[in-house]
Amino acid sequence: MNKHILHSALVGALWLGSTSAMATGFVALSEEGFEVEEGGLSAYTLCNLTGEFGADEEGSIPPTFAPNGGANNTCAIPKIPDGYKQIKNARRPIVLNGFNRRFRRVKITIGFVTDRVWRNTEEGRCIYGAKIRLNNVDADRITPGKQFFEINDILRGGVEGRSPEIAYWFTSNADEVVYRAGLTNTSLVFEPENESEAQPLLDDAPIDENWVDFSSDLNYRDDDGSSFRDSPWLLVKTACAADENPVVLPGALKFRQMGQEGQPLLTIEAKGFAPAGATAETAAP
């Protein structure tokens, strides 16, 4: 994201003023929305704003945890909680349908997503996790030079009626952090013309009870200087019966490029694990 659109003072004010994101660990997403400082409701809860939504070329400050001091760890966890056993694992390509210079269709694998499910039988909960790594590959075969696909929002569908909670698991300093997450299918670029832009109001990003949206900034080589090709583990915890077997749902994962440096707005869909009986439907406008 271009540095001139965001100022540290504004981010600090938003961080200190937010009443919706002041808890380490999993955060329950609200079906009514979170109150924002300036009034109104937002689908989003704030997590880690230290990277200034990708504007800071030095990157984000990683979360830390007790007993060695804890900071910048809203929505973050140091590991998968005890009692959760991995039951599903898959590595899936993230494929962009593009064109070459002769305007012939070409499939470009811009990266991979590792998709996992952990279950705690006693709690009756499952954790659905996704971790992305982007490739060193030209994502625009028509434009001269080398353009890298940027992922600003990652969505997981199929959570309606399952009381979703979100967190992220930061496993390495090579990972980007999560800036915000919300129960919505509407992704928006952060442009701070007013102080509510970090938490878009429901008029702009309405609640969709079937989708969780994580905002981050992933790029193999970012024009703004803050290059993170790896996401943390993006985690969604849902209700999950002991005998329930998660299924592979087409379109359950979405990866969106939101044009922060003038790129075209693009969405890539992929298969993903989801609760049995779930759909990838979106709410009516």
C-alpha positions as CSV (number, residue, x, y, z in Angstrom):
1,M,0.0,0.0,0.0
2,N,1.4,3.4,-0.9
3,K,3.0,5.1,2.1
4,H,1.4,8.5,1.5
5,I,-2.1,7.2,2.2
6,L,-1.5,6.4,5.8
7,H,0.1,8.2,8.7
8,S,1.4,6.6,11.9
9,A,-0.5,9.0,14.1
10,L,-3.8,7.9,12.6
11,V,-2.9,4.3,13.0
12,G,-1.9,4.8,16.6
13,A,-5.2,6.6,17.3
14,L,-7.2,3.8,15.8
15,W,-5.2,1.2,17.7
16,L,-5.6,2.8,21.0
17,G,-9.2,3.8,20.4
18,S,-10.5,0.5,19.2
19,T,-12.7,-1.2,21.7
20,S,-13.3,-4.3,19.6
21,A,-9.7,-5.8,19.4
22,M,-8.0,-5.8,22.7
23,A,-7.7,-9.5,23.4
24,T,-4.9,-12.0,22.8
25,G,-6.0,-15.2,21.2
26,F,-9.2,-16.2,19.4
27,V,-11.7,-13.4,19.0
28,A,-15.4,-14.1,18.5
29,L,-16.8,-12.5,15.4
30,S,-20.1,-10.5,15.9
31,E,-23.1,-11.1,13.7
32,E,-24.3,-7.6,14.6
33,G,-20.9,-5.8,14.1
34,F,-18.3,-4.2,16.4
35,E,-18.7,-0.6,17.7
36,V,-16.2,1.8,16.3
37,E,-14.7,4.9,18.0
38,E,-16.4,7.4,15.7
39,G,-19.8,5.8,16.0
40,G,-21.5,3.1,14.0
41,L,-20.8,-0.6,13.5
42,S,-18.2,-2.5,11.6
43,A,-18.0,-6.2,10.6
44,Y,-14.2,-6.0,11.3
45,T,-12.3,-6.4,14.5
46,L,-8.7,-4.9,14.5
47,C,-5.7,-7.1,15.1
48,N,-2.2,-5.9,14.4
49,L,-1.8,-2.4,12.8
50,T,1.9,-2.0,13.3
51,G,2.7,-2.5,9.6
52,E,0.4,0.4,8.8
53,F,-1.7,-1.9,6.5
54,G,1.4,-2.6,4.5
55,A,2.6,1.0,4.1
56,D,5.6,0.7,6.4
57,E,8.5,-0.6,4.3
58,E,10.1,-2.0,7.4
59,G,7.2,-4.3,7.9
60,S,5.0,-5.2,10.8
61,I,6.1,-5.8,14.4
62,P,5.6,-9.5,15.2
63,P,3.4,-10.5,18.1
64,T,5.1,-11.6,21.4
65,F,3.7,-13.5,24.3
66,A,4.1,-14.0,28.0
67,P,6.1,-15.0,30.1
68,N,8.8,-13.1,28.1
69,G,6.7,-10.1,27.6
70,G,3.7,-9.7,25.3
71,A,2.9,-7.0,22.8
72,N,1.2,-6.6,19.4
73,N,-0.6,-9.9,19.9
74,T,-4.3,-9.0,19.5
75,C,-5.9,-11.9,17.6
76,A,-2.6,-13.8,17.7
77,I,-1.7,-17.2,19.3
78,P,1.7,-18.7,20.0
79,K,0.6,-22.2,18.9
80,I,-2.4,-24.4,18.1
81,P,-4.2,-24.8,21.5
82,D,-3.7,-28.0,23.5
83,G,-6.3,-30.6,22.9
84,Y,-6.6,-30.0,19.1
85,K,-5.6,-32.9,16.8
86,Q,-4.9,-32.4,13.2
87,I,-7.4,-34.3,11.1
88,K,-7.0,-32.8,7.6
89,N,-4.1,-31.5,5.6
90,A,-3.8,-30.5,1.9
91,R,-1.5,-28.3,-0.2
92,R,-3.4,-26.5,-3.0
93,P,-2.2,-24.3,-5.9
94,I,-3.5,-20.8,-6.2
95,V,-4.1,-20.5,-9.9
96,L,-4.7,-17.2,-11.8
97,N,-6.4,-17.5,-15.1
98,G,-4.6,-14.9,-17.3
99,F,-3.5,-14.2,-20.8
100,N,-0.2,-14.1,-22.6
101,R,1.0,-11.4,-25.0
102,R,-0.8,-13.2,-27.8
103,F,-4.0,-13.0,-25.7
104,R,-4.1,-16.8,-25.3
105,R,-5.4,-18.1,-22.1
106,V,-2.7,-19.2,-19.6
107,K,-2.9,-20.6,-16.1
108,I,-0.4,-19.0,-13.7
109,T,0.3,-20.6,-10.3
110,I,1.0,-17.6,-8.2
111,G,1.5,-19.5,-5.0
112,F,0.2,-22.3,-2.8
113,V,-2.0,-22.5,0.2
114,T,-1.6,-25.2,2.9
115,D,-5.1,-26.0,4.2
116,R,-5.6,-27.8,7.5
117,V,-8.2,-28.8,10.1
118,W,-7.7,-29.5,13.8
119,R,-10.4,-30.8,16.0
120,N,-11.0,-30.9,19.8
121,T,-13.6,-33.5,20.5
122,E,-14.2,-32.5,24.1
123,E,-14.8,-28.9,23.2
124,G,-16.8,-29.7,20.1
125,R,-14.8,-27.2,18.0
126,C,-12.7,-27.4,14.9
127,I,-10.0,-25.0,13.7
128,Y,-9.7,-24.4,10.0
129,G,-6.3,-23.0,9.0
130,A,-4.8,-21.6,5.8
131,K,-1.2,-20.6,5.3
132,I,-0.1,-19.0,2.0
133,R,3.3,-18.8,0.2
134,L,3.6,-16.8,-3.0
135,N,5.8,-17.7,-5.9
136,N,8.5,-15.7,-7.7
137,V,6.4,-15.6,-10.9
138,D,5.1,-13.0,-13.3
139,A,1.4,-12.7,-12.8
140,D,0.7,-10.4,-15.8
141,R,2.0,-11.8,-19.0
142,I,0.7,-9.0,-21.1
143,T,2.4,-6.0,-19.5
144,P,6.2,-5.7,-20.1
145,G,8.4,-6.5,-17.1
146,K,7.5,-8.7,-14.1
147,Q,4.4,-8.0,-12.0
148,F,3.8,-10.0,-8.8
149,F,0.3,-10.9,-7.6
150,E,-0.5,-9.2,-4.3
151,I,-3.0,-10.8,-1.8
152,N,-4.6,-8.2,0.4
153,D,-7.6,-10.2,1.6
154,I,-8.0,-14.0,2.3
155,L,-11.5,-15.3,2.8
156,R,-12.9,-18.6,4.1
157,G,-16.5,-19.6,3.5
158,G,-18.9,-22.1,5.0
159,V,-19.1,-20.8,8.6
160,E,-22.7,-19.7,8.8
161,G,-24.4,-20.8,12.0
162,R,-21.2,-22.1,13.5
163,S,-20.2,-19.2,15.9
164,P,-16.9,-18.5,14.3
165,E,-13.9,-17.1,16.1
166,I,-10.7,-15.9,14.5
167,A,-7.0,-15.8,15.3
168,Y,-3.6,-16.0,13.5
169,W,-0.6,-18.1,14.3
170,F,2.6,-16.3,13.6
171,T,5.3,-18.9,13.0
172,S,8.2,-17.0,11.7
173,N,9.5,-13.4,11.2
174,A,9.1,-14.1,7.5
175,D,5.3,-14.1,8.0
176,E,3.1,-11.1,7.5
177,V,0.6,-10.3,10.3
178,V,-3.2,-9.9,10.1
179,Y,-4.4,-6.3,10.3
180,R,-8.1,-7.0,10.7
181,A,-10.7,-9.8,10.3
182,G,-14.4,-9.7,9.9
183,L,-17.6,-11.6,9.2
184,T,-18.1,-10.3,5.7
185,N,-17.6,-11.1,2.0
186,T,-16.8,-7.5,1.1
187,S,-13.1,-6.6,0.9
188,L,-12.0,-2.9,0.9
189,V,-8.7,-1.1,0.5
190,F,-7.7,0.9,3.5
191,E,-7.8,4.6,2.6
192,P,-7.9,6.9,5.7
193,E,-10.0,9.8,4.4
194,N,-11.8,9.4,7.8
195,E,-10.9,7.6,11.0
196,S,-13.4,4.7,10.5
197,E,-11.6,3.4,7.4
198,A,-9.6,0.8,9.3
199,Q,-13.0,-0.6,10.4
200,P,-15.3,0.0,7.4
201,L,-18.9,0.6,8.5
202,L,-21.6,-1.9,7.6
203,D,-22.9,0.3,4.8
204,D,-19.6,-0.3,3.0
205,A,-18.8,-3.8,4.2
206,P,-22.0,-5.6,5.3
207,I,-22.1,-8.6,7.5
208,D,-22.1,-12.0,5.7
209,E,-22.5,-14.7,8.2
210,N,-21.0,-17.4,5.9
211,W,-17.6,-15.7,5.2
212,V,-14.6,-14.6,7.2
213,D,-12.3,-12.0,5.7
214,F,-8.7,-11.6,6.8
215,S,-6.9,-8.4,5.7
216,S,-3.1,-8.7,5.2
217,D,-0.5,-7.7,2.6
218,L,1.3,-10.5,0.8
219,N,3.6,-10.1,-2.2
220,Y,6.7,-11.8,-3.4
221,R,8.2,-8.3,-4.2
222,D,6.0,-5.4,-3.1
223,D,6.3,-2.0,-4.8
224,D,6.0,-0.3,-1.4
225,G,9.0,-2.0,-0.1
226,S,7.3,-4.2,2.5
227,S,7.6,-7.6,0.9
228,F,6.1,-10.7,2.7
229,R,5.5,-13.7,0.6
230,D,4.3,-15.8,3.5
231,S,1.1,-15.4,5.5
232,P,0.8,-16.6,9.1
233,W,-1.7,-19.4,9.8
234,L,-5.1,-17.8,9.3
235,L,-7.4,-19.6,11.7
236,V,-11.2,-19.9,12.0
237,K,-12.6,-21.8,14.9
238,T,-16.1,-23.2,14.6
239,A,-18.6,-25.5,16.2
240,C,-17.7,-29.1,15.2
241,A,-19.4,-32.3,16.3
242,A,-17.2,-35.3,17.3
243,D,-18.4,-37.4,14.4
244,E,-18.4,-34.6,11.8
245,N,-16.0,-35.0,8.9
246,P,-14.9,-31.8,7.2
247,V,-15.4,-31.8,3.4
248,V,-13.6,-30.2,0.5
249,L,-15.8,-27.4,-0.8
250,P,-15.1,-25.7,-4.2
251,G,-14.7,-22.0,-3.8
252,A,-14.3,-22.1,0.0
253,L,-11.1,-20.1,-0.2
254,K,-10.8,-16.7,-1.9
255,F,-7.6,-14.6,-2.5
256,R,-8.1,-11.0,-3.5
257,Q,-5.8,-8.4,-5.0
258,M,-7.3,-5.0,-4.1
259,G,-5.2,-2.6,-6.2
260,Q,-3.2,-1.0,-3.4
261,E,-0.5,0.0,-5.9
262,G,-2.7,0.3,-8.9
263,Q,-3.0,-3.3,-9.8
264,P,-6.3,-4.7,-11.2
265,L,-8.8,-5.9,-8.7
266,L,-8.8,-9.7,-9.0
267,T,-10.2,-12.6,-7.0
268,I,-8.9,-16.2,-7.2
269,E,-11.1,-19.0,-5.8
270,A,-9.8,-22.4,-4.6
271,K,-11.1,-25.5,-2.9
272,G,-10.9,-25.5,0.8
273,F,-11.9,-27.6,3.8
274,A,-15.3,-26.7,5.3
275,P,-17.9,-28.1,7.7
276,A,-20.1,-30.9,6.4
277,G,-23.2,-29.4,4.8
278,A,-21.5,-25.9,4.3
279,T,-21.9,-23.9,1.1
280,A,-19.8,-21.2,-0.5
281,E,-22.9,-19.0,-1.0
282,T,-22.8,-15.3,-0.3
283,A,-25.4,-13.1,1.4
284,A,-28.0,-11.4,-0.9
285,P,-27.1,-7.7,-1.5
